Amino acid sequence: MRYALLPLLCIAALSAGAQQLSQYTQYVFNAFSVNPAVAGSKDCLDLRLGYRKQWTGFEGAPVTGWASLHGTLRTKGKPFVANKHGIGMFVESDNAGNWGYTRMLLAYAYHMQMSRDYYLSFGFFGGAQQVKYDVGGSTVVNYNDPALDSRSSVVVIPEITPGVWAYTKVAWGGISMHQALGNKINGIGTDSRLARQFMLTGGYKYRIGRKTALVPSALIKLSKGAPAAMDLNAMVEWNRQFALGAGYRSGDAVTFLLKVSFAKYFQLGYSYDVTTSNIRLASSNTHEVILAITPCGKEDMSRRMINCPAFD
């Protein structure tokens, strides 16, 4: 039963036409993957690499790897402007059992300074997705199931994700709609489509000392054909160098988070999910690692009114 579960879930997804995107425990440390309007929110290039191994020990369990890069377009000789343009790129590969996909997306965002301490940005991802399904590796009861009459790989284009993002030095929030076109996946399954998925997120940084802050946050995901999912996290941050936290994902896991800054331009994030759903009977828990490289110079308030976004 343990080994057949993932393939059966894949076939069910093909028949229903609902494909869900990868989930991340460290969605605050990975905000650009949640919302394209984050592109350009920093004054320098922002490079992040991530890896997630879900349900360790479960054969065919989801494995995700990704990379992102974004930054601000500046006019030479004008270090500070009220409004600005951001560009970026996001690449993600996810595999679960016989099912997998690879997304390659470019991002653009326009940031407007609404007041001294408040920015509002609008952005979108645009790109393509390669959807993969290993028919030969499936364990099935009915070999005449039309869902099995599929190609091994299909490219779906275009994939569009719009988003809106608001942020200050102490708060942030946004909404995005992933796979907004709901493209049909021709050649795999029966009437398979990319499922539209809404993501709403927000958080606040409460100062509880000169160098210490409490940062609660939430992420809600809504998709047709699937129950609403909610992540609730809270981290205690010290001097922007070290943070510890915990969280809960509805119906799935209790999570623990750690973030450390080192060597001036580097940050390392790690999370550990303790599975609480029935899947725990056949698997262990989940690991997620993120490395961020942000080679920003010393912040100068004359260059930027918001010198450090709360969600960084």
Secondary structure, DSSP 8 states (H G I E B T S, - for coil): -TTTHHHHHHHHHHHHT-------S-TTTTHHHH-GGGTT-SSS-EEEEEEEE-STTSTT--EEEEEEEEEEE--TT----SSEEEEEEEEEEEEETTEEEEEEEEEEEEEEEEETTEEEEEEEEEEEEEEEE-STT---S-TT-GGGS--SEEEEEEEEEEEEEEE-SSEEEEEEEETTT--B-TTSTTT-B---EEEEEEEE-EE-SSSEEEEEEEEEEEETTEEEEEEEEEEEEETTTEEEEEEEETTTEEEEEEEEEETTTEEEEEEEEEE-SGGGGS---EEEEEEEE-------TTT-SS-S-TT-
